[in-house]
Amino acid sequence: MTKIVFYRSSGIFYGFEEQGHAGYGYEGNDVLCAALSAMTMLIVNAVEVGYASDVDYEIDEGATRIRVRAKAALPQFEADEKKRYAVSGLFLSYYYQLNDLLEEYYDFLEVEVKDVDYQ
């Protein structure tokens, strides 16, 4: 099972952490894991390239853990309101997409939200 924990500060989504293998298919042939990886890298690339903002991410393949955070989503780090809205919207969109996936893949995914300040 893959557990995804979203980070939110004052109602603003700014990151997430994914841990574990979904286990929907065999390793290397798991369409759910492939979808999660593709969506994760889309967010990383969109923040870095599309919005020219720093994104803090680390991948620990041994622990099957990915953590992604972007200061640009938060007002204390980014003055441009439109950029903040766009970056946080990526994380919020991923959250809603995963909730849609839970309808079919509830045995393979767990999604939660933690209210924490950026650290």
Buried (B, 14 or more C-beta within 10 A) or exposed (E): BBEBBBBBBEEBBBBBBBBBBBBBBEEEEBEBBBBBBEBBBBBBEBBBEEBEBEBEBEBEEEEBBBBBBBBBBBEEBBEEEEBBEBBBEBBBBBBEEBEEBBEEBEEBBBBEEEEEEBE
